[in-house]
Amino acid sequence: MPGLMAGMFLSALEQTIMSTSIRTIADSLGGLSLQAWATTAYLVTSTIAAPVYGKLSDIYGRKPVYLASIAIFLVGSLTCTFAQSMYQLAAFRGLQGLGGGGLMALAFAITADIVPPRDRSRYQGYFMAVWIAASVCGPTVGGALAGADRILGISGWRWVFLVNLPIGLLAMAVIARVLDLEHHRQPAKIDVWGAVTITVGLVPLLVLFDHGREWGWGSPAAMISLVVGLLGIVAFVAVERRAGDDALIPLRLFRISTYRTAILTAITVGVGMFGAVSLVPLYLQLARDATPMESGLVMLPMMGGIMIATVVSGALISRRGRYKILPVAGAAITAVGMFAFSFVGIDTPIWIPLSLVLLFGIGIGNCTQAVTVAAQNAVPARDTGVATASLMFLRQMAGALGVALFLSVLFGTLGTNIADAVDRATADPAVAAAIHDPAVASAPRNSAFFHLLHGGQELATDSSFLKTMDPVLERPFREGVAASLDLGFLIGAATMIVTLILALCLKEVPLRELSASEAMAQEAEEKAKAEAEAGAEAEAGAAAWRTADGDPA
């Protein structure tokens, strides 16, 4: 378990450490306008790689494939250290993502091999605690390293990638020495065309989700990405249908009602969770004038809620063997929290959003934990790896879609809401005079206000412009932001109500008493016994036929 936790720590750390260091990195490499591609490259390759690792681990075994994923991740981290341009960094981040795609998915799959479903939630709770610790440490460590001029003669920001090496090497050493899994090799071929078509389908869609607002959703680039992506997905489904059991994601799994419902639940959780949660820091920074660091600290209650819910739900599943009530309760709690957040304004006491963020965490922790166990328990033991990786892959895709959707709603309504707030504020002569003063409109410090007022879809990467904005414009701006965020949280609440309905439809299958590895061993033993019995019956039949034919032999 320590080796798996180290791998999980790497995965979570990599998703957060860049958030506070990317601006410094982009400045150093002279590519501020290209900084988003360094994030997109990792997102694209890690998302696509997840189901590939799941299938490969089912064929060749978890241990060698997991060690390979860590090794590729570390090679990618090392090459990122030596990047000399943002283009190089984006390419090396893509290599890093090829390894990172297996870190979390395979950790959960290996746990399923070792631990029976009834006890699995307890161990996944430990993983969640590690994930939370890395998520909390990531922004702080990233900011501290990026802020240092040089460490041991190397630029501070390059240590953002070098810090992965000792953790990853430790994880590899522990796994290589301690992890001992019996592998039951499956006669299957590598689904090359499945990997090709899913890449063709997902790369343009993920790029679209990440850059659609910048391009404009109706722009030629956005339309081409959408068409190519959809054609790729259609081709992927056709290829997977033909591949049968050799498919990268076997479509027969979706004929299992419990697995299908669990996947749909995970997708809606991904849309609502990632989408709505992405709005909370914007509320804190743009409506409450919090710094990025302060907004990160305010998210701690959510992390605490996730950890509490994960530990408690794991204990309940282990003790009672029941899991359906958990995603039902989790979706209801999250929906209530998001609906309540839609009434939060710029003057709401801070303890209220803090309490609601805690509700988010409790609800999300109950949903994700139980849905993963339900999906793993519903499929045959031999499909545990691909089933787990597919669930995480689809949830991550849904999260990318959710973030794009919610931010598009925010910025799509921001101009109108700012204008409405300005109209209400013009009852104050000072505000009316400032709005119509050419000097105020042309001042660089007020450019963000007038850019969004006239329908702009982009915002500065931090909230520092609020500190220099004309004071009379600041309150209408914050009120407009709060109104747009309210709509986003209402959509989040509606998404979680859909999740609640799906969770109610989730069929509760009794949890297996055996781990996936033990179940596969039992299946192999029963198969061998059945073949031996069939052989004995055939031999007895042949002997009887020979006797009847007069042959004493």
Solvent accessible surface area in square Angstrom, and as a share of the most:
residue,aa,sasa,rsa
1,M,59,0.26
2,P,91,0.57
3,G,2,0.02
4,L,3,0.02
5,M,46,0.21
6,A,15,0.12
7,G,0,0.00
8,M,2,0.01
9,F,49,0.20
10,L,0,0.00
11,S,4,0.03
12,A,0,0.00
13,L,5,0.03
14,E,1,0.00
15,Q,107,0.48
16,T,29,0.17
17,I,1,0.00
18,M,10,0.04
19,S,74,0.48
20,T,52,0.30
21,S,0,0.00
22,I,25,0.13
23,R,102,0.37
24,T,53,0.31
25,I,0,0.00
26,A,0,0.00
27,D,87,0.45
28,S,64,0.41
29,L,24,0.12
30,G,70,0.67
31,G,7,0.06
32,L,75,0.38
33,S,105,0.68
34,L,45,0.22
35,Q,28,0.12
36,A,42,0.32
37,W,92,0.32
38,A,0,0.00
39,T,67,0.39
40,T,2,0.01
41,A,21,0.16
42,Y,17,0.06
43,L,39,0.20
44,V,13,0.08
45,T,28,0.16
46,S,7,0.05
47,T,0,0.00
48,I,17,0.09
49,A,8,0.06
50,A,7,0.06
51,P,0,0.00
52,V,36,0.21
53,Y,17,0.06
54,G,0,0.00
55,K,16,0.07
56,L,42,0.21
57,S,1,0.01
58,D,8,0.04
59,I,2,0.01
60,Y,92,0.35
61,G,3,0.03
62,R,15,0.05
63,K,56,0.24
64,P,75,0.47
65,V,14,0.08
66,Y,0,0.00
67,L,35,0.17
68,A,46,0.36
69,S,0,0.00
70,I,0,0.00
71,A,36,0.28
72,I,60,0.31
73,F,0,0.00
74,L,11,0.05
75,V,80,0.46
76,G,0,0.00
77,S,0,0.00
78,L,76,0.38
79,T,37,0.22
80,C,0,0.00
81,T,4,0.02
82,F,129,0.54
83,A,0,0.00
84,Q,120,0.53
85,S,33,0.21
86,M,6,0.03
87,Y,161,0.61
88,Q,75,0.33
89,L,0,0.00
90,A,18,0.14
91,A,66,0.51
92,F,58,0.24
93,R,6,0.02
94,G,10,0.09
95,L,59,0.29
96,Q,0,0.00
97,G,0,0.00
98,L,80,0.40
99,G,0,0.00
100,G,7,0.07
101,G,8,0.07
102,G,0,0.00
103,L,0,0.00
104,M,46,0.20
105,A,2,0.02
106,L,1,0.00
107,A,0,0.00
108,F,16,0.07
109,A,1,0.01
110,I,0,0.00
111,T,0,0.00
112,A,0,0.00
113,D,6,0.03
114,I,76,0.39
115,V,8,0.05
116,P,31,0.20
117,P,0,0.00
118,R,76,0.28
119,D,42,0.22
120,R,1,0.00
121,S,0,0.00
122,R,97,0.35
123,Y,58,0.22
124,Q,1,0.01
125,G,2,0.02
126,Y,97,0.37
127,F,1,0.00
128,M,30,0.13
129,A,35,0.27
130,V,29,0.16
131,W,61,0.21
132,I,11,0.06
133,A,45,0.35
134,A,0,0.00
135,S,7,0.05
136,V,56,0.32
137,C,54,0.32
138,G,0,0.00
139,P,35,0.22
140,T,75,0.44
141,V,51,0.29
142,G,0,0.00
143,G,25,0.24
144,A,68,0.53
145,L,30,0.15
146,A,9,0.07
147,G,67,0.64
148,A,35,0.27
149,D,123,0.64
150,R,143,0.52
151,I,54,0.27
152,L,153,0.76
153,G,52,0.50
154,I,60,0.30
155,S,28,0.18
156,G,1,0.01
157,W,10,0.04
158,R,39,0.14
159,W,55,0.19
160,V,0,0.00
161,F,0,0.00
162,L,24,0.12
163,V,41,0.23
164,N,0,0.00
165,L,38,0.19
166,P,87,0.54
167,I,39,0.20
168,G,0,0.00
169,L,107,0.53
170,L,109,0.54
171,A,0,0.00
172,M,47,0.21
173,A,60,0.46
174,V,37,0.21
175,I,4,0.02
176,A,54,0.42
177,R,213,0.78
178,V,97,0.56
179,L,21,0.10
180,D,131,0.68
181,L,41,0.20
182,E,114,0.51
183,H,75,0.34
184,H,38,0.17
185,R,152,0.55
186,Q,33,0.15
187,P,138,0.87
188,A,28,0.22
189,K,147,0.62
190,I,91,0.46
191,D,14,0.07
192,V,93,0.54
193,W,170,0.60
194,G,0,0.00
195,A,29,0.23
196,V,65,0.37
197,T,15,0.09
198,I,1,0.01
199,T,52,0.31
200,V,70,0.40
201,G,0,0.00
202,L,4,0.02
203,V,51,0.29
204,P,21,0.13
205,L,17,0.08
206,L,1,0.00
207,V,22,0.13
208,L,10,0.05
209,F,35,0.14
210,D,62,0.32
211,H,4,0.02
212,G,0,0.00
213,R,48,0.18
214,E,110,0.49
215,W,78,0.28
216,G,28,0.27
217,W,93,0.33
218,G,67,0.64
219,S,23,0.15
220,P,105,0.66
221,A,44,0.34
222,A,1,0.00
223,M,87,0.39
224,I,110,0.56
225,S,14,0.09
226,L,63,0.31
227,V,81,0.46
228,V,60,0.34
229,G,0,0.00
230,L,94,0.47
231,L,115,0.57
232,G,3,0.03
233,I,53,0.27
234,V,100,0.58
235,A,40,0.31
236,F,17,0.07
237,V,55,0.32
238,A,58,0.45
239,V,40,0.23
240,E,1,0.00
241,R,175,0.64
242,R,221,0.81
243,A,31,0.24
244,G,36,0.34
245,D,75,0.39
246,D,34,0.17
247,A,0,0.00
248,L,6,0.03
249,I,7,0.03
250,P,1,0.00
251,L,49,0.24
252,R,48,0.18
253,L,0,0.00
254,F,52,0.22
255,R,182,0.66
256,I,53,0.27
257,S,51,0.33
258,T,4,0.02
259,Y,0,0.00
260,R,99,0.36
261,T,20,0.12
262,A,0,0.00
263,I,6,0.03
264,L,82,0.41
265,T,0,0.00
266,A,1,0.01
267,I,52,0.27
268,T,23,0.13
269,V,2,0.01
270,G,0,0.00
271,V,20,0.11
272,G,0,0.00
273,M,26,0.11
274,F,84,0.35
275,G,0,0.00
276,A,0,0.00
277,V,24,0.14
278,S,30,0.20
279,L,1,0.00
280,V,0,0.00
281,P,36,0.23
282,L,39,0.19
283,Y,3,0.01
284,L,3,0.01
285,Q,25,0.11
286,L,5,0.02
287,A,2,0.02
288,R,64,0.23
289,D,59,0.31
290,A,15,0.12
291,T,51,0.30
292,P,69,0.43
293,M,95,0.42
294,E,86,0.38
295,S,3,0.02
296,G,40,0.39
297,L,100,0.50
298,V,27,0.15
299,M,20,0.09
300,L,69,0.34
301,P,39,0.24
302,M,11,0.05
303,M,30,0.13
304,G,24,0.23
305,G,0,0.00
306,I,7,0.04
307,M,74,0.33
308,I,100,0.51
309,A,4,0.03
310,T,1,0.00
311,V,81,0.46
312,V,79,0.45
313,S,0,0.00
314,G,0,0.00
315,A,39,0.30
316,L,65,0.32
317,I,0,0.00
318,S,25,0.16
319,R,180,0.66
320,R,157,0.57
321,G,11,0.11
322,R,137,0.50
323,Y,0,0.00
324,K,58,0.25
325,I,108,0.55
326,L,11,0.06
327,P,0,0.00
328,V,22,0.13
329,A,37,0.28
330,G,0,0.00
331,A,0,0.00
332,A,37,0.28
333,I,53,0.27
334,T,0,0.00
335,A,9,0.07
336,V,94,0.54
337,G,0,0.00
338,M,0,0.00
339,F,105,0.44
340,A,34,0.26
341,F,2,0.01
342,S,9,0.06
343,F,150,0.62
344,V,6,0.03
345,G,23,0.22
346,I,24,0.12
347,D,104,0.54
348,T,21,0.12
349,P,69,0.44
350,I,74,0.38
351,W,159,0.56
352,I,52,0.26
353,P,1,0.01
354,L,55,0.28
355,S,49,0.32
356,L,18,0.09
357,V,1,0.00
358,L,66,0.33
359,L,57,0.28
360,F,0,0.00
361,G,0,0.00
362,I,46,0.23
363,G,0,0.00
364,I,4,0.02
365,G,0,0.00
366,N,16,0.08
367,C,0,0.00
368,T,16,0.09
369,Q,6,0.03
370,A,0,0.00
371,V,1,0.01
372,T,6,0.03
373,V,0,0.00
374,A,0,0.00
375,A,1,0.01
376,Q,1,0.00
377,N,5,0.03
378,A,19,0.15
379,V,2,0.01
380,P,50,0.31
381,A,2,0.02
382,R,88,0.32
383,D,6,0.03
384,T,1,0.00
385,G,1,0.01
386,V,1,0.00
387,A,1,0.00
388,T,2,0.01
389,A,1,0.00
390,S,0,0.00
391,L,1,0.00
392,M,18,0.08
393,F,8,0.03
394,L,41,0.20
395,R,32,0.12
396,Q,63,0.28
397,M,24,0.11
398,A,5,0.04
399,G,4,0.04
400,A,16,0.12
401,L,79,0.39
402,G,0,0.00
403,V,48,0.28
404,A,6,0.05
405,L,77,0.38
406,F,1,0.00
407,L,28,0.14
408,S,22,0.14
409,V,27,0.15
410,L,3,0.01
411,F,10,0.04
412,G,47,0.46
413,T,39,0.22
414,L,1,0.00
415,G,9,0.09
416,T,88,0.51
417,N,31,0.16
418,I,0,0.00
419,A,34,0.26
420,D,60,0.31
421,A,0,0.00
422,V,10,0.05
423,D,99,0.51
424,R,150,0.55
425,A,25,0.19
426,T,46,0.27
427,A,93,0.72
428,D,70,0.36
429,P,105,0.66
430,A,54,0.42
431,V,12,0.07
432,A,28,0.22
433,A,66,0.51
434,A,10,0.08
435,I,28,0.14
436,H,142,0.63
437,D,55,0.28
438,P,109,0.68
439,A,69,0.53
440,V,22,0.12
441,A,45,0.35
442,S,88,0.57
443,A,22,0.17
444,P,117,0.74
445,R,121,0.44
446,N,1,0.00
447,S,65,0.42
448,A,18,0.14
449,F,0,0.00
450,F,22,0.09
451,H,89,0.40
452,L,0,0.00
453,L,33,0.16
454,H,146,0.65
455,G,44,0.42
456,G,11,0.11
457,Q,58,0.26
458,E,71,0.32
459,L,34,0.17
460,A,57,0.44
461,T,91,0.53
462,D,47,0.24
463,S,6,0.04
464,S,65,0.42
465,F,27,0.11
466,L,3,0.01
467,K,133,0.56
468,T,76,0.44
469,M,6,0.03
470,D,18,0.09
471,P,101,0.63
472,V,48,0.27
473,L,0,0.00
474,E,48,0.22
475,R,120,0.44
476,P,4,0.02
477,F,0,0.00
478,R,18,0.06
479,E,45,0.20
480,G,0,0.00
481,V,0,0.00
482,A,8,0.06
483,A,39,0.30
484,S,0,0.00
485,L,2,0.01
486,D,38,0.19
487,L,73,0.36
488,G,1,0.01
489,F,1,0.01
490,L,73,0.36
491,I,50,0.25
492,G,0,0.00
493,A,6,0.05
494,A,53,0.41
495,T,20,0.12
496,M,0,0.00
497,I,88,0.44
498,V,73,0.42
499,T,0,0.00
500,L,41,0.20
501,I,98,0.50
502,L,34,0.17
503,A,0,0.00
504,L,97,0.48
505,C,88,0.53
506,L,1,0.00
507,K,132,0.56
508,E,44,0.20
509,V,46,0.26
510,P,114,0.72
511,L,16,0.08
512,R,61,0.22
513,E,121,0.54
514,L,61,0.30
515,S,2,0.01
516,A,0,0.00
517,S,17,0.11
518,E,89,0.40
519,A,8,0.07
520,M,24,0.11
521,A,33,0.26
522,Q,90,0.40
523,E,79,0.35
524,A,46,0.36
525,E,124,0.55
526,E,100,0.45
527,K,130,0.55
528,A,58,0.45
529,K,128,0.54
530,A,56,0.44
531,E,105,0.47
532,A,66,0.51
533,E,90,0.40
534,A,58,0.45
535,G,41,0.40
536,A,63,0.49
537,E,126,0.56
538,A,67,0.52
539,E,104,0.47
540,A,64,0.50
541,G,41,0.40
542,A,40,0.31
543,A,40,0.31
544,A,63,0.49
545,W,171,0.60
546,R,69,0.25
547,T,102,0.59
548,A,93,0.72
549,D,98,0.51
550,G,62,0.60
551,D,59,0.31
552,P,139,0.87
553,A,96,0.75
